[in-house]
Amino acid sequence: MTKPNPIPQELLARLVYDESSPSGLRWRERYNGRIGADLMAGYRTVRGYWHSGYAGKQYRNQRLVWALHHGDPGELVVDHVDGDRGNNRLENLQAITKAQNNARITGRGYAWNKRKRKWHAGMRAGGSPLFLGYFDTEEEARAAYVEAKRARTEGLQVEFPEDGGVTP
């Protein structure tokens, strides 16, 4: 990922946060002679992110929403807590480091080991594999993975889809 563009204050002055807008933002006033007031700001990319253009540069809408409320996040990543790249509601955003963002990524984290005839759990920690152990049941292996992931991402909001929720 490239270093994000600094967010100009002139752009923020032209935008309004609006939860009812699919992109999370609306234009405050006419801009560039063709974008009218109260129109949704931005377009959705193939990867699912909302972007808005200003002065020949593109900005991700989640960064703009964050900047309107907390200031420019700089080199921090503005992450979607629920994993939905199109959900730019303020309560769904968190500014975290790249390392924290990578640690937040959850996978299954456990699988059946045919040779040992047991379940094993593991994850990556700092780029290296971390073995969590062998378990008799799938539930035990999953519990070990979830516990280790929560400990590793303490203070971040992490969603475990099978777990039914977001952990604070």
ZIVEN-V347403 format. One record per pair of residues at least 6 apart in sequence whose C-alpha atoms are under 7 Angstrom apart, sorted by the first residue. I is the first residue (numbers start at 0). J is the second residue. Records with the same first field share a line. If there is no record, write none. Layout:
BEGIN
I=J + J
END
This chain:
BEGIN
2=74
3=74
5=73
6=71
10=53
11=67
13=26 + 27 + 28
14=24 + 25 + 26 + 27
15=24 + 25 + 26 + 27
16=23 + 24 + 25 + 64
17=23 + 24 + 25
18=88
20=39
22=39 + 40 + 41 + 49 + 60 + 85 + 87
23=87 + 88
24=39 + 40
25=37 + 38 + 39 + 40
26=36 + 37 + 38 + 39 + 40
27=36 + 37
28=35 + 36
29=35 + 36
40=51
41=49 + 50 + 51
42=49 + 50 + 51
43=49 + 50
47=84 + 85
48=59 + 84 + 85
49=59 + 60 + 85
50=57 + 58 + 59 + 60
51=57 + 58 + 59 + 60
52=58
61=77 + 87
62=77
64=89
65=89
66=72
72=94
75=94 + 95 + 96 + 97
76=94 + 95 + 96 + 97
77=92 + 93 + 94 + 95
78=92 + 93 + 94
79=91 + 92 + 93
80=91 + 92 + 93 + 156 + 157
81=91 + 158
102=152
103=152 + 157
108=120 + 121 + 122 + 144
109=118 + 119 + 120 + 121 + 140 + 141 + 144
110=118 + 119 + 120
111=117 + 118 + 119
112=118 + 119
117=133 + 134 + 135
118=133 + 134 + 135 + 136 + 137 + 140
119=132 + 133 + 134 + 140
120=130 + 131 + 132 + 133 + 140 + 143 + 144
121=129 + 130 + 131 + 144
122=128 + 129 + 130
123=129
131=143
134=140
154=167
155=167
156=165 + 166 + 167
157=165 + 166
158=164 + 165 + 166
159=165
END
